């Protein structure tokens, strides 16, 4: 993805998991990377160090991406450090409880919407003006295959991910004339730190349902982000790209 223009990316939730892999892929491709984290400054700094070891530039920025003022302050600090944000990767998430219909409450839905609808809105509003001025922008949401699968005992999360996809498509139509692409990557079950302790039998059962007969790794998602963030992806917008070994083939 190397370009004659030095780009700056903000990756939310980049101290671990998919965000960690995405930040490293962008950083080692020649992009300045703002590594957002909520908790775990040591893990965020580790992400930055790995990017620097690969010859890239990265700095960590703490913020709760559900908080409007914190998002505004973070984007301002990123701008002071690296310049305007060209690539926004919306990845941050929180607890994902499995709840039966009887156990679900409206608050359990709002908790997920805070991450997957409110946070993207707050972030995009902060970077949009300068993207429009430069007539370049890459907004990449990290969604999930669950919207297609309709996982049971997970309606609060599934509903929020569906809303995130609708938001992506609407923004893509609205912002395309300004040279800004908006896409969503929908990973399958890709084990990360949050899945430590999951019985191997569960992973094996899931893998058997996947046409590729395996689970993915974080780098699979990172490579998809790298393409969507590139100059070459300028005519790709409003798309949901499944990174799940064919698990949601129609």
C-alpha positions in Angstrom: 0.0 0.0 0.0 3.0 2.3 -0.2 2.2 5.6 -1.7 4.0 8.7 -2.7 1.8 10.5 -0.2 2.5 9.7 3.5 -0.9 8.8 5.0 -2.1 8.8 8.6 -4.4 6.1 10.0 -6.3 6.0 13.3 -7.1 2.5 14.4 -9.5 2.2 17.4 -9.1 -0.6 19.9 -5.6 -1.3 18.5 -3.8 -2.5 21.7 -4.7 -6.1 21.1 -6.7 -8.5 18.9 -7.7 -7.6 15.4 -6.8 -3.9 16.0 -3.3 -4.8 16.9 -2.8 -6.8 13.7 -4.4 -4.1 11.6 -2.2 -1.3 13.1 0.9 -3.4 12.5 -0.1 -4.1 8.8 -0.7 -0.4 8.2 2.4 0.7 10.0 4.7 -1.6 8.2 3.2 -0.5 4.9 4.4 3.0 5.4 1.4 4.6 7.0 1.7 6.7 10.2 -0.5 4.9 12.8 -2.4 6.4 15.7 -3.0 3.4 18.1 -6.1 4.1 20.1 -6.7 2.2 23.3 -9.1 2.5 26.3 -7.3 0.4 28.9 -3.8 -1.2 28.8 -1.3 1.4 27.9 1.5 -1.2 28.0 -0.2 -3.3 25.3 -0.8 -0.2 23.1 2.9 0.8 23.5 3.8 -2.8 22.5 1.8 -2.3 19.3 3.7 0.9 18.6 7.1 -0.7 19.3 6.4 -3.5 16.8 5.5 -0.9 14.1 8.6 1.0 14.8 10.8 -2.1 14.7 9.3 -2.6 11.2 10.4 0.9 10.2 7.1 2.6 10.7 5.9 5.5 12.8 3.3 5.0 15.5 2.0 6.6 18.7 -0.5 5.5 21.3 -3.6 7.7 22.1 -5.9 6.8 25.0 -9.7 7.6 24.6 -13.0 6.0 25.2 -14.5 6.1 21.7 -18.0 6.3 23.1 -17.3 9.7 24.6 -17.7 12.7 22.3 -15.2 15.0 24.1 -12.6 12.3 24.4 -12.9 11.5 20.7 -12.6 15.1 19.8 -9.5 15.5 22.0 -7.9 12.4 20.6 -8.4 13.4 16.9 -6.9 16.8 17.7 -3.8 15.2 19.3 -3.4 12.8 16.4 -3.5 15.8 14.1 -0.8 17.6 16.1 1.4 14.5 16.0 0.9 13.2 12.5 -1.4 15.6 10.6 -4.9 15.0 9.4 -6.3 11.5 9.5 -6.7 9.9 6.0 -7.7 6.4 7.1 -10.1 5.6 9.9 -10.4 2.0 11.0 -13.3 1.6 13.4 -12.6 -1.6 15.4 -13.0 -0.9 19.1 -15.5 -3.2 21.0 -16.4 -4.1 24.5 -18.0 -7.0 26.4 -20.1 -9.3 24.2 -22.4 -11.2 26.6 -24.4 -14.2 25.3 -28.0 -13.6 26.6 -31.3 -15.4 26.0 -34.3 -13.3 24.9 -35.5 -13.6 28.5 -32.2 -12.2 29.8 -31.9 -9.4 27.3 -32.8 -5.8 28.2 -32.9 -2.6 26.2 -29.7 -1.6 28.0 -28.0 -4.7 26.7 -28.8 -3.5 23.2 -27.7 0.1 23.9 -24.4 -1.2 25.2 -23.6 -2.7 21.8 -25.0 0.3 19.8 -22.6 2.5 21.8 -19.7 0.8 20.2 -21.0 0.0 16.7 -23.2 2.9 15.9 -22.5 5.8 18.3 -18.7 5.5 18.3 -18.5 5.4 14.4 -20.6 8.5 14.2 -18.5 10.4 16.7 -15.3 9.4 15.0 -16.4 10.1 11.4 -17.8 13.6 12.4 -14.4 14.5 13.7 -12.4 13.5 10.6 -14.9 14.3 7.9 -14.2 17.9 7.3 -10.6 17.5 6.5 -11.2 14.4 4.4 -13.6 16.4 2.3 -11.2 19.3 1.9 -8.5 16.9 0.7 -11.0 14.8 -1.3 -9.5 11.6 0.1 -10.6 9.4 2.9 -10.9 5.8 3.8 -13.4 4.8 6.5 -13.3 1.1 7.3 -15.7 -0.5 9.8 -15.0 -3.9 11.4 -18.3 -5.7 11.4 -19.1 -9.4 11.8 -20.5 -12.4 10.0 -23.2 -12.7 12.8 -25.6 -10.4 11.0 -25.9 -13.0 8.2 -25.8 -16.0 10.6 -28.3 -14.7 13.2 -26.4 -16.4 16.1 -28.8 -17.4 18.9 -28.6 -15.8 22.4 -26.7 -12.9 20.8 -29.5 -10.7 19.4 -28.2 -7.6 21.1 -24.8 -7.9 19.4 -26.3 -9.1 16.1 -28.7 -6.2 15.9 -26.0 -3.6 16.5 -23.8 -5.2 13.8 -26.7 -5.0 11.4 -27.2 -1.3 12.2 -23.4 -0.8 11.7 -23.7 -2.3 8.2 -26.7 0.0 7.3 -24.8 3.0 8.6 -21.8 2.0 6.4 -23.9 1.7 3.2 -25.7 5.1 3.8 -22.4 6.9 4.4 -20.9 5.3 1.3 -23.5 6.8 -0.9 -23.4 10.2 0.8 -19.6 10.6 0.8 -18.6 9.0 -2.5 -18.8 12.4 -4.4 -16.2 13.8 -1.9 -13.6 11.1 -2.7 -14.3 9.2 0.5 -14.9 5.5 0.5 -16.8 3.7 3.3 -16.6 -0.1 3.6 -17.1 -2.8 6.2 -15.1 -6.0 6.8 -17.1 -8.8 8.3 -14.8 -11.3 9.9 -15.8 -14.8 11.0 -14.8 -16.2 14.4 -11.1 -15.3 14.5 -9.6 -16.2 17.9 -7.8 -13.4 19.7 -6.9 -12.7 23.3 -10.6 -12.3 24.2 -11.1 -15.9 23.3 -8.4 -17.3 25.6 -9.9 -20.2 27.5 -12.3 -21.2 24.8 -12.3 -25.1 24.6 -10.6 -26.4 21.5 -13.7 -28.5 20.8 -15.7 -25.3 20.2 -13.1 -24.0 17.8 -13.1 -27.4 16.0 -16.9 -27.4 15.8 -16.9 -23.9 14.2 -14.1 -24.8 11.8 -16.1 -27.8 10.5 -18.9 -25.5 9.4 -16.5 -23.3 7.4 -15.9 -24.2 3.7 -12.2 -23.6 4.2 -12.3 -26.0 7.2 -10.3 -23.7 9.5 -10.6 -20.6 11.5 -8.9 -17.4 10.4 -6.1 -15.4 12.0 -6.0 -11.7 12.7 -3.6 -11.1 9.7 -6.4 -12.2 7.4 -8.5 -9.2 8.5 -5.5 -6.9 8.5 -4.7 -7.7 4.8 -8.3 -6.9 3.8 -8.0 -3.5 5.6 -4.7 -2.9 3.9 -6.4 -3.2 0.5 -9.4 -1.0 1.4 -7.1 1.6 2.7 -5.0 1.7 -0.4 -5.0 4.0 -3.4 -6.0 1.0 -5.5 -9.3 0.7 -3.7 -10.6 4.1 -4.8 -13.5 2.6 -6.7 -14.6 0.2 -3.9 -17.2 1.7 -1.5 -20.4 0.6 0.3 -19.2 -3.0 0.4 -19.3 -5.7 3.0 -16.3 -7.9 2.6 -16.6 -11.2 4.4 -13.3 -12.6 5.8 -14.5 -15.9 7.0 -13.4 -18.7 4.7 -16.7 -18.7 2.9 -18.8 -19.2 6.0 -21.6 -16.9 4.8 -21.8 -18.0 1.2 -25.4 -17.7 0.0 
